């Protein structure tokens, strides 16, 4: 049976007048009230009392940490974030969180979609640096950033709610567990792994060949200009995906995507 949620937000405190402040209160309160831990299935999450940078919630059962980003309307390709330097420092640390991405309708004050990105897929390559604010701005020189959600392969983007239709909790936890084979990879390794996996998904077939992957040579070369041996790197990452139980080798130069 699907997981039951109340998709309505509670009323924001009157002290908050801006739309962004109200949205933050709405979404964070909703997560605390309604959300379970997608990593272990614990029935609820807790919030950090002291506004921990780049983390909003944690699970008292498995200690997974989550950062929540929300957006009015559909999630789309990018989600706005905060300070660029703070985000980059955290993503390159050993204590980075997993990412929850929530979309809502401001007019009806209701949740629309929710997905979670396990922390091994929450990597620096997703962060787009904005231009510094103008000298005339109140926070002159401040540099923000956006999160490029479209750079995350579907395998690393686990849906919990789609158009207010919730997946069963056991499916979400099982999908999370299937990503565990990549958990210990460094953020530098995961940049290549995630990009190659995204190419596998773009082929759009359960079975594919090495030649299918080589068609992405120029694309991957543009993403990783420091590497001048793209084809060997593709083969290496396919081995990583095989060892993680995401794909399997079925014959010389032939592969199959394993379902999750």
C-alpha positions in Angstrom: 0.0 0.0 0.0 1.2 3.5 -0.7 2.5 5.6 2.2 -0.1 8.0 3.6 0.8 11.7 3.9 -1.1 14.8 4.7 0.2 17.1 1.9 -1.1 20.3 3.4 1.3 22.8 5.0 0.6 24.3 8.4 0.1 28.1 8.5 3.4 30.0 8.8 3.9 32.2 11.8 2.7 35.8 11.3 6.1 37.1 12.0 7.3 35.9 8.7 6.2 38.2 5.9 8.4 37.2 2.9 7.5 34.3 0.7 10.9 32.6 1.1 10.6 32.7 4.9 7.1 31.3 4.9 8.2 28.5 2.5 11.1 27.6 4.7 8.8 27.3 7.7 6.1 25.4 5.7 8.5 22.8 4.2 10.7 22.2 7.3 7.6 21.8 9.5 6.1 19.4 7.0 9.2 17.2 7.0 9.2 17.0 10.8 5.5 16.2 10.9 5.2 13.8 8.0 8.5 12.4 6.9 10.1 9.1 7.7 13.8 8.2 7.2 14.3 7.1 3.6 17.6 5.4 4.5 16.3 3.0 7.2 12.6 3.5 7.4 12.5 5.0 10.9 9.1 6.7 11.4 10.4 10.3 11.8 13.3 12.7 11.5 14.7 15.2 14.0 15.9 18.7 13.2 19.2 20.3 14.2 18.6 22.7 17.0 21.4 25.1 16.1 20.9 25.6 12.3 23.8 23.4 11.3 25.3 24.6 8.0 24.2 22.5 5.0 22.1 20.1 7.1 18.6 20.4 8.4 17.5 17.0 9.7 18.9 13.7 11.0 17.7 10.3 11.8 18.1 9.2 15.4 18.1 5.6 14.3 20.7 5.4 11.5 22.3 8.9 12.0 21.8 9.8 8.3 21.8 13.6 7.8 19.6 15.4 5.3 19.6 18.9 3.7 16.2 20.1 2.5 15.9 22.2 -0.6 12.4 23.3 -1.8 11.0 25.0 -4.8 7.6 26.4 -5.8 6.3 24.5 -8.8 8.0 21.5 -10.4 11.5 20.6 -9.4 12.9 21.1 -12.9 16.6 21.1 -13.8 17.9 23.3 -10.9 17.1 24.2 -7.4 18.3 27.4 -5.8 20.7 27.1 -2.9 22.6 29.3 -0.4 26.2 30.4 -0.1 28.5 28.8 -2.6 31.6 28.5 -0.4 29.7 26.9 2.5 28.1 24.3 0.2 31.3 23.4 -1.5 33.2 23.0 1.7 30.6 20.7 3.1 30.3 18.5 0.0 34.0 17.9 0.1 34.0 16.9 3.8 33.4 13.6 5.4 30.2 14.8 7.0 28.1 15.9 4.0 24.4 15.2 4.1 22.0 13.5 1.7 19.7 15.9 -0.2 15.9 16.1 0.0 14.3 18.0 -2.9 10.7 19.1 -2.3 8.4 20.9 -4.7 5.2 22.6 -3.5 2.4 24.9 -4.7 2.5 28.2 -2.9 -1.1 29.0 -3.9 -2.6 25.9 -2.2 0.2 25.5 0.3 0.6 21.8 -0.5 3.5 19.5 -1.2 3.7 18.3 -4.8 6.8 16.2 -5.2 9.6 14.9 -3.0 12.8 13.0 -4.0 16.0 12.2 -2.0 19.5 12.0 -3.4 21.8 9.8 -1.2 25.0 11.7 -0.2 27.3 9.7 -2.5 25.4 11.4 -5.4 25.4 14.8 -3.8 28.7 15.9 -5.3 30.5 19.2 -6.1 29.8 18.7 -9.8 26.1 19.5 -9.1 26.9 23.0 -7.8 26.6 25.9 -10.2 28.3 29.1 -8.9 26.3 32.3 -9.4 27.8 35.7 -10.0 28.6 37.8 -6.9 25.9 40.3 -5.9 26.4 43.8 -7.1 28.1 46.4 -5.0 24.8 48.2 -4.5 23.2 45.1 -3.0 22.6 44.7 0.7 24.9 41.7 0.7 27.4 43.1 -1.8 29.8 40.5 -3.1 27.9 37.5 -1.7 28.1 34.4 -3.9 25.2 32.0 -4.1 24.7 28.8 -6.1 22.2 26.5 -7.7 22.0 22.7 -7.5 21.9 21.1 -11.0 19.4 18.3 -10.3 19.5 17.2 -14.0 23.1 16.1 -13.5 22.0 13.4 -11.1 21.3 10.0 -12.7 17.8 8.6 -12.0 19.5 5.8 -10.0 20.7 8.3 -7.5 17.4 10.3 -7.4 14.9 8.3 -5.4 11.3 9.5 -5.7 9.2 9.4 -2.6 6.2 11.5 -3.8 5.3 12.3 -7.5 2.3 14.5 -8.1 1.1 13.7 -4.6 1.3 10.0 -5.2 3.6 8.4 -2.6 5.6 5.3 -3.1 5.4 2.6 -0.5 8.0 3.1 2.2 9.6 -0.4 1.7 10.2 0.5 -2.0 12.0 3.7 -1.1 14.2 2.0 1.5 15.0 -0.8 -0.9 16.0 1.7 -3.6 18.2 3.5 -1.1 19.9 0.2 -0.1 20.6 -0.5 -3.8 22.8 2.6 -3.9 24.9 1.4 -1.0 27.6 -0.2 -3.3 28.8 3.3 -4.1 28.7 4.7 -0.6 32.4 4.6 0.1 33.5 6.2 -3.2 35.1 9.7 -2.8 33.5 12.7 -4.2 36.2 12.8 -6.9 35.5 9.2 -7.9 31.7 9.8 -7.9 32.0 12.6 -10.4 32.9 10.2 -13.1 30.7 7.3 -11.8 27.6 9.5 -11.8 28.3 10.9 -15.3 28.9 7.5 -16.8 25.8 6.1 -15.1 23.8 9.1 -16.5 25.0 8.1 -20.0 23.9 4.5 -19.4 20.5 5.7 -18.5 20.3 8.0 -21.6 20.9 4.9 -23.8 17.4 3.9 -22.6 17.8 0.1 -22.9 18.2 -2.6 -20.4 21.0 -4.1 -22.5 23.7 -2.0 -24.1 27.2 -2.2 -25.6 30.5 -0.6 -25.1 30.1 1.1 -28.5 26.9 2.6 -27.2 28.9 4.1 -24.4 31.7 5.4 -26.6 29.1 7.6 -28.3 29.3 9.8 -25.2 33.1 10.2 -25.5 32.9 13.9 -26.5 30.2 14.7 -24.0 32.2 13.2 -21.1 35.4 14.8 -22.4 33.7 18.2 -22.1 32.6 17.5 -18.6 36.1 16.3 -17.6 38.6 18.2 -19.7 41.5 17.2 -17.4 41.2 13.6 -18.6 42.6 12.8 -22.1 41.8 9.1 -22.0 38.0 9.0 -21.9 37.4 5.6 -23.4 39.6 3.8 -20.8 37.8 5.9 -18.1 34.4 4.8 -19.4 35.5 1.1 -19.2 36.8 1.7 -15.7 33.6 3.2 -14.5 31.5 0.4 -16.0 33.6 -2.0 -13.8 32.8 0.2 -10.8 29.1 0.0 -11.6 29.4 -3.8 -12.1 31.1 -4.2 -8.7 28.4 -2.0 -7.1 25.6 -4.3 -8.4 24.1 -1.7 -10.7 25.0 -3.4 -14.0 26.3 -6.8 -15.0 28.6 -8.0 -17.8 26.8 -10.5 -20.1 29.4 -10.9 -22.9 32.4 -9.2 -24.2 31.5 -5.5 -24.7 27.9 -6.1 -23.6 26.1 -5.1 -20.4 22.8 -5.3 -18.7 21.2 -2.8 -16.2 20.1 -4.6 -13.0 16.6 -3.5 -11.8 16.2 -2.0 -8.4 
